[in-house]
């Protein structure tokens, strides 16, 4: 195995726009609205819970929602599904490290910043994620598309507006 990630190979029909794109944009907009609402509630209730306790509540509610969605979706495991190849010790370590940073450390720090910074500044800083997606995508060999560049520009513009407003 090599330490360098595999190059991205786009499927032939990747750029065909359709109903899935519209649905994705709607879910992205809903995600932003719910994220801002959750941040506002988190800051309003700051005195009662620490950032670790806040994350425990958030992930606990998310786990319950996923379990209910699974229960009511009627999804079942396919008996003919191919089992994935076993992972190496290095792959397990990388996965565990990714889970630690993504599901524990990042939310913990994000909630903590909401407690120590003004809410607008904390949300603005967390909105810079599209800027990180460009170099990470390039690292994995994915070409930087015009859409990704526009998204990064919009994120930067939105953060600049918030910075001047605060």
N, C-alpha and C positions, 0 to 999 in steps of 0.2 A: 504494500500500500504506500501511497505517497502522501506527504503532508499538505500538498497543494490541493485545494478543492477542485472538483470536476468542473469543466467548462459547461456553461448553460447552453442547452440546445432547445430552441423554441420549437414547439409543435407547429406543423404547417398551417393550422387554422387559428393560431393564437390571436392575430390581429383582426379577426372578423368581429365587428361590434354587433351587439344584439341585446336581447332582453336581459341576459346575465349581467352585462355592463351596467344597465340602468338599475337593476336590482342591487348590484354591488355599490353603486354610488348612493343609493337610498340607504343601504345599511351603514355606509361610511358616515353619512350625515347624521343618522340616528345615533351612531356610536359617539360622535362629537357632542351631540346634545346631551346624551346620557352621561358622558364623561364630565362635562361641565356641571351638570346637575349634581353628580356624585361628589365632585370637588367642593361645590358650594355647601352641600350638606355636611361633608367631612369637616370643613373649617368651622361651620356653625356649631357642630357638636364636639369641637376639639377638647373641651375641658373634661369630658367624660371618658374618652378612650385615648390610649397612646397610639402611635403609628402602627406598632405591631398588632395591637388589638383591633385596630381599624381594618388592617389587611386580613386578619383572621375572620372578621365578619364578612368582608367582601368576598373572600375566596370560599367561605362556608356557604354563603348565599349562592354563589356561582355553581358550586358543586351540587347543591340541592336542585337548582334550576336545570343543570345538565342531566341529573338523575331523573327528574320528572319528564324532561323532553325525551329521554331514551325510553322511559317507561311507556309514555303515551304515543311514541312514534311508531311502535310496532316493529322496530328494527330488530332483527335477529342475526346471529352469526351464520354465515353460509358454511355448510359442511364441506363444500368443494373448494373453499378458499385456500390458496397456496400459503403455506407458512413462510414467514420472512426468513432470510438467511440469518444465521446467528451473528451477533455483533462481537467485534474484538474488544479486548479490555480497553484499548485506547478510545474506541467509539463510545463505549459505555461511559468513560471518564468525560469525554467531550459532551455527551448528552446530559450527564449529571451536572456538569459545570454550566451548561446552557440553561437548564432548569433552575439552578440556584440563582443565576443572574437575572433571568427573565421573570420567574414567578415569586422570588423572594426578595432579592436585594433591590431591584429596580422599583417595585411598588413600595417597599419600605422607605426608600430614599425619597420617592415622589411624594408620598403622604407626609413625610417629615418636612419637606420643603414647603408644603402648604401650611404647616404650622409655624414656620419661622420666617417666611417671606410673605409679602402681600399676595393674595390669591391670583391676581392678574399676572404678576411676575412668574409665579410658580407654574401656572397653566401655559404661559408663553414659553417658558423653558422646555416644558414637556412637549410642546407643539413643534419642536425642531426636528423631530424624528425623520421627516422626509429628507432632510439634509444628510443624515447618516446612511440612508438607503442607497444613495448614489455611489459612494466609495465601496460600500459592502457589495453592491451588485457588480461593480467593476472588478472587485477582487475575485468574485465567483465567475467572471467571464461574461456576465450579462451586459450587453451594450446599453448605454445610457440613452433612453428614448426621449423624444420630445415631450411626451406626457410626463415622464418622471422629472424632467427639467422644469416644466411648468408647475408641477406640484411642489417642487422645492422652492421655486420663486414665490408661489402663493403662500407657502408656509412662512417664508422669510418676510414677505410683505405683511402678513397678518401679525407676526411677532413684532415687527417694527412699529406697526400701528399701536399695538398694546404698549410697547415700550415708551412711545411718545405720549400716550394717554395717562400713564401712571406718574 
